[in-house]
Amino acid sequence: MLLKEFTVPECERFRTICNFTEEEMKVFDLRVKGKSIVEIQIALHLSESTVNRRIKDVKKKIHKVL
């Protein structure tokens, strides 16, 4: 599942119903804009493992509502 492939309405729906944490929301927003893991790390001052973990958590939450 590539987050950048979702439409704008789909992304809005996920923001509303997935109950993302604040950090997950930031990662989600950057990822749907096509930002790389390294770009997200720099923007949010997170480690690579944390970014990967947040992406995994976001995908799990999205999968639950699909």
CYANA upper distance limits for C-alpha pairs under 8 A (distance plus 0.5 A):
  1 MET  CA     59 LYS  CA      8.13
  2 LEU  CA      6 PHE  CA      8.24
  3 LEU  CA     28 PHE  CA      8.09
  3 LEU  CA     31 ARG  CA      6.76
  3 LEU  CA     32 VAL  CA      5.63
  4 LYS  CA     31 ARG  CA      6.79
  4 LYS  CA     32 VAL  CA      4.46
  4 LYS  CA     33 LYS  CA      6.65
  4 LYS  CA     34 GLY  CA      6.05
  5 GLU  CA     32 VAL  CA      7.85
  6 PHE  CA     10 GLU  CA      6.44
  6 PHE  CA     11 CYS  CA      6.79
  6 PHE  CA     32 VAL  CA      7.87
  7 THR  CA     11 CYS  CA      6.74
  8 VAL  CA     12 GLU  CA      6.74
  9 PRO  CA     13 ARG  CA      6.69
 10 GLU  CA     14 PHE  CA      6.76
 11 CYS  CA     15 ARG  CA      6.68
 12 GLU  CA     16 THR  CA      6.80
 13 ARG  CA     17 ILE  CA      6.68
 14 PHE  CA     18 CYS  CA      5.78
 14 PHE  CA     62 ILE  CA      7.12
 15 ARG  CA     19 ASN  CA      7.66
 15 ARG  CA     20 PHE  CA      7.51
 15 ARG  CA     25 MET  CA      7.83
 17 ILE  CA     65 VAL  CA      8.26
 18 CYS  CA     61 LYS  CA      6.21
 18 CYS  CA     62 ILE  CA      6.85
 18 CYS  CA     65 VAL  CA      7.66
 19 ASN  CA     61 LYS  CA      8.39
 20 PHE  CA     24 GLU  CA      5.97
 20 PHE  CA     25 MET  CA      6.08
 20 PHE  CA     58 VAL  CA      7.57
 20 PHE  CA     61 LYS  CA      8.29
 21 THR  CA     25 MET  CA      6.59
 22 GLU  CA     26 LYS  CA      6.92
 23 GLU  CA     27 VAL  CA      6.78
 23 GLU  CA     54 ARG  CA      8.11
 24 GLU  CA     28 PHE  CA      6.44
 24 GLU  CA     54 ARG  CA      6.13
 24 GLU  CA     55 ILE  CA      7.83
 24 GLU  CA     57 ASP  CA      8.08
 24 GLU  CA     58 VAL  CA      6.79
 25 MET  CA     29 ASP  CA      6.54
 26 LYS  CA     30 LEU  CA      6.79
 27 VAL  CA     31 ARG  CA      6.48
 27 VAL  CA     40 ILE  CA      7.32
 27 VAL  CA     51 VAL  CA      7.75
 27 VAL  CA     54 ARG  CA      7.43
 27 VAL  CA     55 ILE  CA      7.40
 28 PHE  CA     32 VAL  CA      6.60
 28 PHE  CA     55 ILE  CA      7.68
 28 PHE  CA     58 VAL  CA      7.45
 29 ASP  CA     33 LYS  CA      6.97
 30 LEU  CA     34 GLY  CA      7.19
 30 LEU  CA     35 LYS  CA      6.04
 30 LEU  CA     40 ILE  CA      7.16
 31 ARG  CA     35 LYS  CA      5.59
 31 ARG  CA     36 SER  CA      7.49
 31 ARG  CA     40 ILE  CA      8.22
 35 LYS  CA     39 GLU  CA      6.37
 35 LYS  CA     40 ILE  CA      6.96
 36 SER  CA     40 ILE  CA      6.74
 37 ILE  CA     41 GLN  CA      6.61
 37 ILE  CA     48 GLU  CA      7.46
 37 ILE  CA     51 VAL  CA      7.18
 37 ILE  CA     52 ASN  CA      7.99
 38 VAL  CA     42 ILE  CA      6.78
 38 VAL  CA     48 GLU  CA      7.68
 39 GLU  CA     43 ALA  CA      6.59
 40 ILE  CA     44 LEU  CA      6.42
 40 ILE  CA     45 HIS  CA      8.38
 40 ILE  CA     46 LEU  CA      8.22
 40 ILE  CA     51 VAL  CA      7.69
 41 GLN  CA     45 HIS  CA      5.86
 41 GLN  CA     46 LEU  CA      5.28
 41 GLN  CA     47 SER  CA      6.46
 41 GLN  CA     48 GLU  CA      6.77
 41 GLN  CA     51 VAL  CA      7.07
 42 ILE  CA     46 LEU  CA      7.47
 46 LEU  CA     50 THR  CA      6.70
 46 LEU  CA     51 VAL  CA      7.01
 47 SER  CA     51 VAL  CA      6.85
 48 GLU  CA     52 ASN  CA      6.66
 49 SER  CA     53 ARG  CA      6.54
 50 THR  CA     54 ARG  CA      6.61
 51 VAL  CA     55 ILE  CA      6.68
 52 ASN  CA     56 LYS  CA      6.67
 53 ARG  CA     57 ASP  CA      6.67
 54 ARG  CA     58 VAL  CA      6.56
 55 ILE  CA     59 LYS  CA      6.65
 56 LYS  CA     60 LYS  CA      6.74
 57 ASP  CA     61 LYS  CA      6.85
 58 VAL  CA     62 ILE  CA      6.73
 59 LYS  CA     63 HIS  CA      6.49
 60 LYS  CA     64 LYS  CA      6.81
 61 LYS  CA     65 VAL  CA      7.27
 62 ILE  CA     66 LEU  CA      6.89
